[in-house]
Amino acid sequence: MRQPSVMSRRLTAALAVSLLAVGAAACGPQDSKADKGGGSGAAGTPKKGGTLTVLNSTPQEDFDPARLYTSGGGNVPSLVFRTLTTRNREDGAAGAKVVPDLATDLGTPSKNATVWTYHLKDGLKYEDGTKITSADIKYGIERSFAAELSGGAPYLRDWLIGGADYEGPYKDKKGLDSIGTPDEKTIVFHLNKSEGEFPYLATQTQTTPVPKAKDTGTKYEEHPVSSGPYKVVKNEGDGERLVLERNTYWSAATDEERKAYPDTIDVRSGLDSAVINQRLSASRGADAAAVTTDTNLGPAELAKVSGDKDLAARVGTGHFGYTNYLAFNPKVKPFDNPKVRQAVAYAIDRSSVVNAAGGSSLAEPATTFLPDQKSFGYTAYDHFPAGKTGNAAKARQLLKEAGYPKGLTVTLTHSNAKNFSTSPEIATAVQEALKKAGITVKLQGLEDTDYSDTIYNVKKEPGFFLSAWGADWPSGGPFFAPIFDGRQIVKNGYNFNSAQLNDSSVNKEIDEINQLTDLKAAAQRWGALDKKVGEQALTVPLFHPVYKRLYGSAVKNVVISDWTGVLDISQAAVK
């Protein structure tokens, strides 16, 4: 998942839930129960009833399962859209696991993981009481290929046989032969390559069932047919106001994940982040039963909250699989010289970078590309140990060996967005650290759109820039491959392999890991590959963000998983 500024829709998911919901919106809170040990976020046993208000800055646009790009199905979307599999709705590392949703299990793979078979649970119904069938899931996936419903995750187009050329059911009524439905409870996927992580992909909203007779094309988002515990009764301002009420045909007996305590979910977006935090802090009236899925506490706000015992007890802490890093384009001098890249890595002062990102409460230093989370296959390494404040002496030595005994001057490209991620504050911290090593850094700040269009364009890509990457799901595959798989280099579109690395041994290892259906074994291999590629200093990991978010005083049963890093509203109660 690219950084939030690049995503037109996501998130819901990380930073998203962020990115996507922006969201998407997923690495392990020390204590995700609002910074206190165990129990629910507020005292008392959660009960059904009441209205949960969601205060967000980013509207829930394109509320159509075909168009959403979320991590684990998103936060608000997963209240309406059930999928073949979903994320485990538990705190911390346990929440980074994938579990069945509409399906009875995580799927049955063929020997080489190119064919995946799923069976649906009994008793699944839409909001109108009609039966959910495998044909509905097939149709829901097929409509996501239509140009007018684009924007969702690209994996099915890449993985399904014939997917690259399919244009959706509005133009090709025959459908995709690579999705079979031998009976109304069985669906079979035929892939063009081995993909052991298909159960993770099946959490994406594109596997949401859509009844063909109720499909209204681009207007479907106004009233999508619910398969989850809530149905849409109001969608105003292109997702700025969503009101969800109970779907009486949803059965908890078929859904072990969603608690669905509130009677109503009222989502109000387009709000200023400072206003959101003020309202949650005051917690008056309806705001006492309010949460946010996309608004973090800033450094100044966090300092104020930390000094108030009652407010501090209402701060949820979470981690999402996300890495902020320095990126190099080795095709641009002097970064074609590995020793120059290594010198930069040694010179970095991660303490100052963390401070620029809001301090240790909002950012954790990183020396590995993969996030510090078991599900990703995290393997500790630090090939260019800079300590807490940088190793300027080692950096100068390497520059001398590279032919720059008097130092050198480089340009660092960054975004002008105030995001504490790729923004001027981070760039300035890098500039000051490298100066001590004899590297003069000129800063080139670009407005958000220009920044994205520049750093993700092979023809325009600068030699040195700030970047970030987030997880489509908590695993090494979608995190590592887009950045280092040479076959994913895009020359006429958005390219994320900034180093343009095309190493046959790396590509081969990626293919071999993708064949593994043992996700724990695969994770270990991803970690080992990260360590191997890290030796080339193609990126300099800087930090992983930490999410600190307020919730209302009446909110109970706070659950924050390592998949999303934010409060899961499917678990929250207000009574």
N, C-alpha and C positions, 0 to 999 in steps of 0.2 A: 504494500500500500504506500503510495507516494505520500508526501507530506500534505497536510490539509489544504494549503494554498493552491495545490495543483488539482485537487479533487473538485469536480463540479458538483458532486453529490456525495458521499460517504460518510459516511457515516456514519452517520451513524456510525461508525465504527471506530476508530481510533483515533485520531486524537479524539476520536470519536466517540466513540462512540463518538467521537470526535470528529474523527474525520468524518464521521458520519453522522452523527447525529448530533451529531456530527461529531459522527460517530464514528467509531468507530472507531469505533470505534473501538490490544489487549495486552505484571510480572511480579509480583507477589507482595502484597502489603504485609508489613510486619504484623499489623493487627488491623485487618480491614473492617472490623466492627467499630468503626468510628474512633479509632485510637484507644480503645479500651478492651479489656479482656473478655472475650466471649459474649454470648447473649445477643439480644437484638439491639439495634441502634438506640432505642428508647425503651424505658421500662415498661413492663406489662406484656401479656401474651397477645400476639396479633389476632385480630378478629376481622370477619368480613364486614364490609359496609363503608360508607363515606366516599369522599372524592379526593383523589390524589392529583395535585396540580404539578405540572412540569413546566418550569421556567427556563427557557432556552434562548440563546442568542441567534442560532441558525435555524431557519424554518425547515420543517420536514417536507422538503420539496419532492416532487415525483413519487408520491406515495403509491407506487405500483411495484409489485414484487419483481417485475422484469427489469425495471430501471434502477432499483436500489443497489448500491455497492456497499455492503455492510460486512462487519466482522461478526460471525456467529449469528447472523440473522438480524443484527441491530438490537436496539433497546425498545423504542416505541414500536417499530415494525413487527417485532416478534410477539407482540400482544395480539396482533391481528393475523399474521402470517405464520402458519406452522410449516415446517420443512421436513425432509426425510430424516435428517439428524439435527441436533442442536448442541449448544454448549451446556455443560454441566453447571447448574445454577447453585454453586457453592462458593464459599470464601476461598481466597488464596489459590494455591497451586491445584487444589482439587477441582477448581472451576476452570482449569485449562484443558480438561478432558472433553472429548466429544462423546455424546450419548445419543441413543435413538430418540426420535420424536414421532413422526407419523409412521416410521418404519418399526418393525419388531426388533431389529438389531442394527449393527453398524454396516451390514451388507456382507454378502458372500462373494469373495473375489475368485477369479480363475487363477490357475497356477502362476501365471505371469502378471497378474493384476491388470489385464487389459479388458476384462469383462467383469462387471459388478452387478449383482442381483439383489433386489430389495423386495420385501414382502410387507404389506401394510397391516396395521393393527385392525382389529374388529371395532365396529361402532363409531367410526370417524364420520362426522357430519359437518356441513356448512351451516351458516347462520340461518338459512331457510329450512333446515332439517333434511336436505337432500344428502345422499351418500357421497363421500369422497372416494374417487376411484384412481387407479393407476393411470388411466387415460387422461385424467385431469392434470396430473403431475407432468405427464409427457407434453400436453398442450401448453401448460404454463411455461415449461422450458422452451418450447419451440417459439412461442411468441416473443421471448426475450431476444431472439435473433432478428426480429423485425427492426428496420432502420429507425422507424418512428418511436420505438421503445428502447433505444440504445442507452447505454450508461451503466449497465450492470457489470458484474465481474466477468472478465474475458475467458475464464478457464474452459467453460463448456465449448465455446467456439474453437478453442485450441485443442481440446482433448477428444471430443467426439468425432468419430469417423464421419466425414462429410460436413462437419461443422463449419469449416472455413468458407465453403461456398453456399451454405444454406441461407436464405433470405427471410425466413419466417413464414408462418401459415397464411398470412394475408396474400402473399405472392405465390407460395408453393403449398398448396393444400394437401399434397401427398404426405408431407411431414418428413421427419428425419428417420430413416431406416435404422440408424444406429441406436435408437431408443425403442425397445420392444415392450409390448404389454400383452403377454400371453393370456392373462386373465385380469379381472378388475382389481386384483390385490397384488399383482406382481409387476415389477418394472425392471428392465434389464438394459444396462448401458454398455455399449461396445466402443472401446477407446482405441485411438490410433497409436498409443504407446502405454507403457506400464505406468500406473499411477497408484501407488500404495496409499496415498493420502486422500483418496476419493471420499472417505467418510467425512473429512473436514470440508471438502468442497460442497458436500450435500447439505451443509448448514446454510449456504447462501440462499437468499430469498428466491432465486430463480427456480428452486425446486418446490416452491409453494404451489399447491393445486389451484387451478383456475378453471371453472366450468365454462366450456366453450360457448354455451348458449347465453351466458351472462357477460361475455367479453364485449366491452364497448370501446376497444382500442385505446386511443390516447385519453379518453374520458374515464377509463376504468379506475384511475387513481381517485376520482371524486367519491366513488363508493365501491371499493374492492370487496369481493365476497369473502367474508371472514371464515377462516378455518381455526382460529385461535379463540381465546377466552373473551375477547372483546370485539365489537363491530364498530365501524365508523358511522357516526350519526351526524357529524358536521365536519366539513373541511373547507375552511375559508382562507382567502389570501394566499393561495398556493402553498398551503401547509403551515401558515403562520398560526392558525387556530385549528386544532384538531380536538374533537370531543369523541371519546370512545365510551360505549356502554356495554354491559354484559351481553355476550352471545349465549342465549339460553340453551342452545343445542351443543355447546362445548361440554365435554365430559371430563372431569378430573381423573376418572378411571383410565382414560386413554393418554393422560398427560401428567407424567411424574415431575415435570420441571417447573411449570408455571403455577404459582400459588393463587394469583388472581383474587387478592383480598378486597381491594376497593370496588365499589359499584360503578364508579365513573373515573375515567382518566381525562383530565382537562389539560391539553398541551398548548401553551402560549409562547410563541417564539417572536423573533425580531426585536428582542429586548437588549438594551445595553448591558454589558457584563457587570458594570458597577451597580446598576440598578438591581440586577438579579441578586447579587451578593448582599446588597442593602436589605432587600425584601426578605431573603432567607435569614439574615442576621436578626432583623426585627421580629420575624415570625409572628406577624399579627394576622388575625382573621384567617382567611383561607390559606395564607402563606405559611401558617403553622403546619399545614399538611402538604408542603411543597418540597420538590427536589429539583435538581438540574442534572442533565446528562451531558452538558457540553461547556460548562463555565467553571473554570478553575479559580481558586483564590490567587491573587497576585502577591508579590513579596510584601507590599505595604499592608494589604488586607490581612495577610497571614500573621504579620507581626501584631496587628490589633487584636485579631481573634485569639492568638496564643496567650494574650494577657488577660483574657476573660475565661474563667473556668467553665462557665455554662456554655459559651460559644465553642470553646475548644472541644467540649464533649459532643458537639454536633458537627464535627469535621470527619468526613470519610476519607481514608487514605488508600490509594490504589496505584498499581503499576500496569502499564500496557506495554506489550512488546514493541519497543520503539527505540531507535538509535539515532542520535544526532552526530554527524561526523564531518570531517574535512574530506573533500573529494579532489582527486587529481585527474588530469587528462594527460597521460604519459606521452601523447603525441605532440604536446606543446612544451617547448624548452622553457625552463631548465628541468621540468618534471619528468623528462624522458630519462633522466639520470636517477637510478634508484637511491643513490647516496643523498641526493638532495631531498627526496621524499622522506628518507630515514631521518635526516637532520631536522626536518619539520616535526616529525613524530617525537623526537627526543626533546625538542625545544618547547613543546606545548606545556603550558601551566594549567593543569586541569582545575586547580583550586580557583583560579581567577575566572575560568570559563563557567564553572558551576555557580560562582557568585553572580556572574552576568546573567545566568539563566534563572536567577531568583534565590539562590542559596541552596544549602544542602537539604532543606526540607522539600524543595521542588525539583531537584536534579541530583543524580548520582553519577560519579565519574565512571567512564567506560574505557576499557582497553581492548575489548573484543568487539567484533562487528555484531555477532549474535547477542541478543539481550541476555541478561543474567537471569535466566529462567530455565528450569529443567526441561520443560516441554520442547524448547528450541534446540536442545542438545548443548547448552552452554558448557564450554570447556575453557577454564581460566587460562589466559596467557597474556603476556606483556612483552612482546618482542623488542620493544624500544623503550625500556623503563625510564620514564621522565620524572618519577617521584611525584610529589604533590605540586611542586612549583616549577618543574621543567629542569632539564639537564643541558644548560647552555654550553658547557664545556665540550660535551660529547657532540653536540650539534655543530659547533665550530670546527671540531676535528674532522667530521664527515664532510663539511663544506670544503675544507682544505683539500681533502682527498678527491673531491669531485671537481677540483680546479677553480674554486672560489675562495682563495685564502683571505681576501679582503671583504668577504661577504657578498651578498647579491640583493637585488631589488625585484620584488614580485608583486602581482596584483591579486587581491582576494575579492571575489565577487560574492555579494550577499544580497539579501532582500531588505527593503526598507520597512517591511511590515513589522509592527511591534509585537512579535510573537514569542520572544525569549527562546527562539529556536535557531533561526537562520538570520536573525536581525542584527542591526548595528551594534548592539551591546556585546553580542558574542564575537562579532568580527573585530571589535576594538580590543577585546581580551586576547584574541589570537595575535593581533598586531603587536601588542605590547610585549607578549611573551617572546615572539620571534625576534623582536628588536634586540633582546639581550643576547641572542645567538648570532647577531650580525646580519640578520635578514630584515631588510626594510620592506614593509608591507604597505602598498597603496590600496586603499579601499575603494571598491566600485559598488555603490549601492544602486539597485534597480527596483522599480515599482513591482508589485507582486506578479502581475501577469507577464511583464517583460522578463522578470527573473526566471519564472518557470519556463517560458518559451526559449530562454537562452541556455540554461544549464541542462535542459533535457533535449537539446537539439545537437546532433552530432556535428553539423556544419558550423554551429555557433559556439559550441561548448568551450568555455574558458579553461585555462590550465589549472586553476585553483579556486575552489568555491565551497561555500557552506551547503550542506545537504542533510537530508534525514530520510529515514525509511521506517514504515510501520507494518505490522503483520496483518495479512488477510485472515490468518488463523494462527494459533500459537504453535508453530512448528518451523523447523529450519528451511523447509522447501520453498514456500512463497516469500520467505524473507531473504534467503541467500541467493537463489537462482536468478531472479531478475537483475541483480547487481553484478553477478560474476559468470553467468552462463553466456558463452560467446554466441550461441545461437539465438539469444534474445536481444542482440544488438539491433536496434531499429534505426535505419538510415533515413527514412522518410516519415518520421513521426516522433512521438515521445520515446526517448531512449533513456533507460535508467542504469545501464552498464557504462558508467562514466569513464571507467578505465579502459573501456572497449577491450576487455580481456577475452581472448578466445583461445584458451589453453585446452588442448585435446584431452589431457589427463584429468582436468577439472570437469570438463563436459562429460567424460566417461564416468567419473565417480558420481556425478549428479544423476545420470541415467540409472546407475546401479542402485543408488539409494532409493530412487523413485519406484523400483520394483519391490521394495520391502513393504510388507503389510504389517510387520511387527513395528509399531510406531516407536517403541522404546529403543529398539535396535537402530532404527533409522535416525533417531535423535542423536545417538552417540556418533554415528557417521557424519552427520551434519556438523557437529562440534569439532570433530577431527579435521574436516575439510576447511572449516573456518580458520582453524589454527594454521593449517598449511598455507592457505591463500594469504593470511595475515602477514606472513614473512615478506611478502612483496611490497608492503607499505603502499598499497593502492588507495587506501583510505586511512584516515586517522580518527578512530572513534573518540568522541568527546564526552558525551553523557547520555544517560537515559532519563527521561522526564518522570516526575512523580506527580500524581494528581491529588490535590487537596480540595475537596468540595463540601460546601455546607449543605445541610438539609434541615427542614423544619422541625420544630420541637415536638410535633405530634406524630412524626414518622417513626414507624417501628420496623423491626426485622430488616435491618440494613445488611445487605449481602454484596460484597465487592470481590469479584473473581479476578484471577490473573489473566483471564481471556480478554476482558474489556477494560479493567482498571477503574470502572465507575460503578456507582450504585445500580443494581439491577432492579428496575421498577416492576418486573414480574414477581418479585418477592416482597416488595414493600407493602406495608399496611398503615392505615391511619387511625385505627381504632384498637 
